[in-house]
Structure formats: C-alpha cells, structure tokens
Amino acid sequence: MATIYGNNSNNSLNGTSSSDTIYGQAGHDNLYGNGGNDVIYGGTGSDNAYGGIGDDWLYGEDGNDKLFGDDGQDYLSGGAGDDTLTGGLGDDYLIGDAGNDVLGGGWGNDVLIGGLGIDVLAGGQGNDTLTGGANADFFDFYSPTYGVDWITDFSVIDDTILVYKTAFGLSSSGAILSNQFSIGSSATTASHRFIYDSVNGALFFDSDGLGGTAQVQIALLNTGLLMTNNDIVAT
C-alpha cells in the first residue's frame, strides 16, 4: 500500500499491486492504479486515470478527464469539465457531475448519472440504470441484445434515445419514421420497429413488426410519456 503524489508537471504515476492512493495534483497526468483497490484523484488539469485490477475509486476533479475503471466494481466521478468515463468490467457507478460528459458502462449492471450539462449515457451490456440529470441528454443503445436499461428521468421535451442503425436493422440515420413507432403493448403493423407501452413504461424493439420474430424489451421509462418517433434517433 502506498500514497503517491504528483506535482505541478505532467506526471505519469503508477500504483503498486496493493491498494494505493494517488494524487495527480496540477498538470495533465496519466495515473495508473494497477493492482488492489485504489483511490485516484486527478487534481487540476486534464488527466487520464486507469483503475486496473480491483474495486477502484477514480475522481477526475478539475479539467477534461478520461477515467477508466477496468476490472472490478468501480466508482468514477468526473467532477468539473467535460469528462469521459468508462466503467469496464463489473457493476460500476459513474457520475459525470458538471460539464458535458460521456459515460459508458461497459459490461455489468451499471449505474450512470450524467449530472449537469448535456451528457451521453451508454449502459453497454447488462441491465443498467441511467439518469441524465439536468439539460438535454442522450441515451445510447448499441444493440437490442444488450439487456434492459432503466432510464429514470427520460424527458420527451429534452432527451433523445440513440440507436445504432446497423444493429437495429435501420436503413437511414436521423429520427426514425413515424410508421416505425407505436404506442401500445406490441406492433400492429409490419412497419413498426419501436413500441412504447405507456401503461408500464416498457420500450420494445421488434425487428419485423407483425412478423414471426418476437419483440425484445430494450428499456424501461416512466409511464404516460407522450413519446413520438422523434424521440428515437438512428446514428
């Protein structure tokens, strides 16, 4: 176990195989926890912090930081600035805090909280809990097979659900067509692809509408939302 301090320069600091505490302080630092359950503070400057093996706590603090939890069940907090947080393996807890942040859960059942700013939240694989927070946020879905994500505060006025057109079998980018969206419990035409059940909040994807392939739930939203096709955008 070690306590490691940087200085006002741009440092590269490495932890040990035990549980370390690392302070980047000023400068644009590269901070590596390596083994053990580490606590890493970026300090001022735009820092890169890597938790490594173990259950780590990473704090970006000031600057535009990039935090990587890697293995274990990690806690990542961006702090001030426009930060990029990636959980990696395990059930991780990510908070963007201030700024326009990008949060990626990776694998596991993760909790992602955007905080202030215009944030992008991608749960990744697993059943994740996503909270955009203040301002207009984007909720990113890479594949219909990655689990069911709970979006706790989706707003039809401000927020957008992003889906990857290739994985979802869509031919064009932009808002999905009006005939590809339906409110109800299941598709009622061959064109329907996304179905929002306003009674229980479930959002489904159906690859062939009224065809023989069963719909799959990709998200859980609040009930009673006045959703339209414009709330779902293919990229």
C-alpha positions as CSV (number, residue, x, y, z in Angstrom):
1,M,0.0,0.0,0.0
2,A,1.4,3.4,-1.0
3,T,0.4,7.1,-1.2
4,I,1.8,8.6,-4.3
5,Y,1.8,12.4,-5.1
6,G,2.4,14.2,-8.4
7,N,3.5,17.8,-8.7
8,N,2.8,20.8,-11.0
9,S,4.2,19.0,-14.0
10,N,2.6,16.4,-16.3
11,N,3.2,13.2,-14.4
12,S,2.9,9.5,-15.1
13,L,2.2,7.8,-11.7
14,N,2.0,4.1,-11.2
15,G,0.4,2.3,-8.2
16,T,1.6,-1.0,-6.8
17,S,0.0,-4.4,-6.7
18,S,-1.7,-3.3,-3.3
19,S,-4.3,-0.7,-2.6
20,D,-2.9,2.7,-3.3
21,T,-3.9,6.4,-3.1
22,I,-2.7,8.5,-5.9
23,Y,-2.8,12.3,-6.2
24,G,-2.1,13.7,-9.6
25,Q,-2.3,17.4,-8.4
26,A,-1.6,20.0,-11.1
27,G,-0.7,19.2,-14.7
28,H,-2.1,16.8,-17.2
29,D,-1.4,13.4,-15.7
30,N,-1.5,9.7,-16.5
31,L,-2.4,7.8,-13.4
32,Y,-2.4,4.0,-13.1
33,G,-3.8,2.2,-10.1
34,N,-2.7,-1.3,-11.3
35,G,-3.5,-4.0,-8.7
36,G,-5.5,-3.5,-5.5
37,N,-8.4,-1.3,-4.6
38,D,-7.1,2.1,-5.4
39,V,-8.2,5.7,-4.9
40,I,-7.1,8.1,-7.6
41,Y,-7.5,11.9,-7.6
42,G,-6.7,13.7,-10.9
43,G,-6.5,17.2,-9.4
44,T,-6.3,20.2,-11.7
45,G,-5.5,19.6,-15.4
46,S,-7.0,17.2,-17.9
47,D,-6.0,13.7,-16.7
48,N,-6.2,10.1,-17.7
49,A,-6.8,7.7,-14.8
50,Y,-6.9,3.9,-15.0
51,G,-8.1,1.8,-12.1
52,G,-6.7,-1.5,-13.2
53,I,-7.5,-4.7,-11.2
54,G,-9.6,-4.3,-8.1
55,D,-12.5,-2.1,-7.0
56,D,-11.3,1.4,-7.5
57,W,-12.5,5.0,-6.8
58,L,-11.5,7.5,-9.5
59,Y,-12.1,11.2,-9.2
60,G,-11.3,13.4,-12.2
61,E,-11.8,16.7,-10.3
62,D,-10.9,19.8,-12.5
63,G,-10.2,19.6,-16.2
64,N,-11.5,17.4,-19.1
65,D,-10.6,14.0,-17.7
66,K,-10.8,10.4,-19.0
67,L,-11.4,7.8,-16.4
68,F,-11.3,4.0,-17.0
69,G,-12.4,1.7,-14.2
70,D,-11.2,-1.5,-16.0
71,D,-11.7,-4.7,-13.8
72,G,-13.8,-4.8,-10.6
73,Q,-16.7,-2.8,-9.3
74,D,-15.6,0.8,-9.7
75,Y,-16.7,4.3,-8.7
76,L,-16.0,7.0,-11.2
77,S,-16.7,10.7,-10.7
78,G,-15.8,13.2,-13.4
79,G,-16.0,16.4,-11.4
80,A,-15.7,19.7,-13.3
81,G,-15.1,19.8,-17.0
82,D,-16.2,17.7,-20.0
83,D,-15.2,14.2,-19.0
84,T,-15.3,10.7,-20.5
85,L,-16.0,7.8,-18.0
86,T,-15.7,4.1,-18.9
87,G,-16.7,1.5,-16.4
88,G,-15.2,-1.6,-18.0
89,L,-15.9,-5.0,-16.3
90,G,-18.0,-5.3,-13.2
91,D,-21.0,-3.4,-11.8
92,D,-19.8,0.2,-11.9
93,Y,-21.1,3.5,-10.6
94,L,-20.4,6.5,-12.9
95,I,-21.2,10.2,-12.2
96,G,-20.4,12.8,-14.8
97,D,-21.1,15.8,-12.4
98,A,-20.5,19.2,-14.1
99,G,-19.8,19.6,-17.8
100,N,-20.9,17.8,-20.9
101,D,-19.9,14.2,-20.2
102,V,-19.8,10.9,-22.0
103,L,-20.5,7.9,-19.8
104,G,-20.0,4.2,-20.9
105,G,-20.9,1.4,-18.5
106,G,-19.2,-1.4,-20.4
107,W,-20.1,-4.8,-19.0
108,G,-22.1,-5.5,-15.9
109,N,-25.2,-3.9,-14.4
110,D,-24.1,-0.3,-14.0
111,V,-25.4,3.0,-12.6
112,L,-24.8,6.0,-14.8
113,I,-25.7,9.6,-13.7
114,G,-25.0,12.4,-16.1
115,G,-25.4,15.3,-13.7
116,L,-25.2,18.9,-15.1
117,G,-24.6,19.5,-18.8
118,I,-25.6,17.8,-22.0
119,D,-24.5,14.2,-21.4
120,V,-24.3,10.9,-23.4
121,L,-25.1,7.8,-21.4
122,A,-24.4,4.3,-22.8
123,G,-25.1,1.5,-20.5
124,G,-23.5,-1.2,-22.7
125,Q,-24.1,-4.8,-21.9
126,G,-26.1,-5.6,-18.8
127,N,-29.2,-4.2,-17.2
128,D,-28.2,-0.6,-16.3
129,T,-29.7,2.3,-14.5
130,L,-29.4,5.6,-16.4
131,T,-30.1,9.1,-15.1
132,G,-29.4,12.0,-17.4
133,G,-29.9,14.8,-14.9
134,A,-30.2,18.4,-15.9
135,N,-30.4,19.6,-19.5
136,A,-30.9,17.6,-22.7
137,D,-29.2,14.2,-22.6
138,F,-28.7,11.3,-25.0
139,F,-29.2,7.6,-24.1
140,D,-27.2,5.4,-26.3
141,F,-28.2,1.8,-27.3
142,Y,-25.7,-0.2,-29.2
143,S,-27.7,-3.4,-29.7
144,P,-31.1,-4.8,-28.9
145,T,-29.5,-7.8,-27.2
146,Y,-27.5,-5.9,-24.6
147,G,-30.1,-6.0,-21.8
148,V,-32.9,-3.7,-20.5
149,D,-31.8,-0.3,-19.3
150,W,-33.9,1.7,-16.9
151,I,-33.9,5.4,-17.8
152,T,-35.1,7.1,-14.6
153,D,-35.8,10.6,-15.9
154,F,-36.4,10.5,-19.7
155,S,-38.0,13.7,-20.9
156,V,-39.8,13.9,-24.3
157,I,-39.0,17.6,-24.3
158,D,-35.3,17.5,-23.8
159,D,-33.9,13.9,-24.2
160,T,-33.2,11.6,-27.0
161,I,-32.7,7.8,-27.4
162,L,-29.9,7.0,-29.8
163,V,-29.8,3.6,-31.6
164,Y,-27.2,2.2,-33.9
165,K,-28.9,1.8,-37.3
166,T,-26.8,-1.3,-38.3
167,A,-27.5,-3.2,-35.1
168,F,-31.2,-2.3,-35.2
169,G,-31.6,-3.0,-39.0
170,L,-32.4,0.6,-39.9
171,S,-31.5,1.9,-43.3
172,S,-31.0,5.6,-42.6
173,S,-29.8,8.0,-39.9
174,G,-31.9,10.5,-38.1
175,A,-35.2,10.3,-36.4
176,I,-37.0,7.0,-37.1
177,L,-40.0,7.2,-39.4
178,S,-43.4,7.9,-37.9
179,N,-44.7,4.5,-39.2
180,Q,-41.8,2.7,-37.4
181,F,-43.1,3.9,-33.9
182,S,-46.1,2.9,-32.0
183,I,-47.6,3.3,-28.5
184,G,-49.1,0.1,-27.2
185,S,-48.1,-3.3,-26.0
186,S,-46.9,-4.7,-29.3
187,A,-46.6,-4.0,-33.0
188,T,-49.8,-3.7,-35.0
189,T,-48.2,-3.2,-38.5
190,A,-45.3,-4.8,-40.4
191,S,-43.5,-1.4,-40.3
192,H,-43.5,-1.0,-36.5
193,R,-40.0,-1.3,-35.0
194,F,-40.1,0.6,-31.7
195,I,-43.1,0.2,-29.3
196,Y,-43.6,2.2,-26.1
197,D,-46.1,0.8,-23.6
198,S,-47.3,3.9,-21.9
199,V,-49.0,1.8,-19.2
200,N,-45.9,0.0,-17.8
201,G,-43.1,2.2,-19.4
202,A,-41.5,-0.7,-21.4
203,L,-39.8,0.2,-24.7
204,F,-39.6,-2.6,-27.1
205,F,-37.8,-3.3,-30.4
206,D,-39.4,-5.5,-33.0
207,S,-37.2,-6.4,-35.9
208,D,-40.1,-7.4,-38.2
209,G,-43.3,-5.8,-36.8
210,L,-46.1,-8.3,-37.3
211,G,-43.6,-11.0,-38.5
212,G,-42.7,-14.1,-36.6
213,T,-39.8,-12.7,-34.6
214,A,-40.7,-11.8,-31.0
215,Q,-40.2,-8.2,-29.8
216,V,-37.5,-7.6,-27.2
217,Q,-37.5,-5.0,-24.4
218,I,-34.6,-2.6,-24.5
219,A,-35.5,0.0,-21.9
220,L,-37.9,0.9,-19.1
221,L,-39.1,4.5,-19.0
222,N,-41.6,6.4,-16.9
223,T,-45.2,5.7,-17.7
224,G,-47.6,8.0,-19.5
225,L,-44.9,9.7,-21.7
226,L,-46.2,11.4,-24.9
227,M,-43.5,9.8,-27.0
228,T,-43.2,10.1,-30.7
229,N,-40.8,8.8,-33.4
230,N,-38.7,12.0,-32.9
231,D,-37.6,10.8,-29.5
232,I,-35.7,7.9,-31.1
233,V,-32.8,8.7,-33.5
234,A,-30.7,6.3,-35.5
235,T,-27.0,7.0,-35.8
